[in-house]
Amino acid sequence: LNLGQKLGDRARLTQSVQFESGRGEAFVKQSMSLDVNLWPNWTLESDFAIRHDTQSGGGKESAESSIELRRRF
Protein backbone atom coordinates (compact mmCIF):
# COMPACT_ATOMS: atom_id res chain seq x y z
CA LEU A 1 0.00 0.00 0.00
CA ASN A 2 1.48 3.35 -1.03
CA LEU A 3 -0.04 6.72 -0.17
CA GLY A 4 1.34 10.10 -1.12
CA GLN A 5 0.46 13.74 -0.67
CA LYS A 6 1.99 16.75 -2.36
CA LEU A 7 2.66 19.57 0.12
CA GLY A 8 2.92 22.79 -1.84
CA ASP A 9 5.09 23.11 -4.92
CA ARG A 10 8.29 21.67 -3.46
CA ALA A 11 7.46 18.91 -0.94
CA ARG A 12 5.96 15.42 -0.97
CA LEU A 13 4.96 13.19 1.97
CA THR A 14 4.80 9.46 1.23
CA GLN A 15 3.65 6.55 3.41
CA SER A 16 4.21 2.91 2.47
CA VAL A 17 3.00 -0.27 4.22
CA GLN A 18 4.34 -3.68 3.22
CA PHE A 19 2.86 -6.92 4.63
CA GLU A 20 4.11 -10.45 3.96
CA SER A 21 2.79 -13.69 5.43
CA GLY A 22 3.56 -17.35 4.91
CA ARG A 23 4.31 -20.58 6.82
CA GLY A 24 3.09 -19.15 10.13
CA GLU A 25 5.33 -16.07 9.96
CA ALA A 26 4.50 -12.45 9.23
CA PHE A 27 6.51 -9.36 8.38
CA VAL A 28 5.19 -5.78 8.41
CA LYS A 29 7.15 -2.68 7.37
CA GLN A 30 5.73 0.83 7.58
CA SER A 31 7.74 3.78 6.29
CA MET A 32 7.17 7.49 5.91
CA SER A 33 9.28 9.89 3.90
CA LEU A 34 9.35 13.62 3.30
CA ASP A 35 11.19 14.93 0.24
CA VAL A 36 11.70 18.68 -0.21
CA ASN A 37 13.18 20.38 -3.29
CA LEU A 38 15.40 23.12 -1.86
CA TRP A 39 17.08 24.61 -4.95
CA PRO A 40 17.48 23.40 -8.50
CA ASN A 41 19.27 20.03 -8.31
CA TRP A 42 19.26 20.00 -4.45
CA THR A 43 16.85 17.81 -2.48
CA LEU A 44 16.41 17.13 1.24
CA GLU A 45 15.19 13.54 1.71
CA SER A 46 14.08 12.02 5.00
CA ASP A 47 12.86 8.50 5.77
CA PHE A 48 11.57 6.68 8.86
CA ALA A 49 10.80 2.93 8.86
CA ILE A 50 9.41 0.54 11.47
CA ARG A 51 9.58 -3.23 10.97
CA HIS A 52 7.84 -6.04 12.88
CA ASP A 53 8.81 -9.67 12.26
CA THR A 54 7.23 -12.76 13.86
CA GLN A 55 9.98 -15.13 12.68
CA SER A 56 10.65 -18.21 14.90
CA GLY A 57 7.49 -17.74 16.97
CA GLY A 58 8.68 -14.55 18.66
CA GLY A 59 8.27 -10.92 17.78
CA LYS A 60 11.08 -8.62 16.77
CA GLU A 61 10.77 -4.90 16.05
CA SER A 62 13.28 -2.46 14.64
CA ALA A 63 13.28 1.14 13.50
CA GLU A 64 15.61 3.25 11.40
CA SER A 65 15.66 6.75 9.99
CA SER A 66 17.77 8.90 7.70
CA ILE A 67 18.09 12.48 6.50
CA GLU A 68 20.05 13.15 3.32
CA LEU A 69 20.94 16.28 1.40
CA ARG A 70 21.41 15.31 -2.26
CA ARG A 71 22.66 17.17 -5.29
CA ARG A 72 21.62 15.86 -8.69
CA PHE A 73 23.96 16.29 -11.64
Buried (B, 14 or more C-beta within 10 A) or exposed (E): EEEEEEEEEEEBBBEBEEEEEEEEEBBBBBBBBBBBBEEEEEBBEBBBBBBBBBEEEEEEEEEEEEEEEEEEE
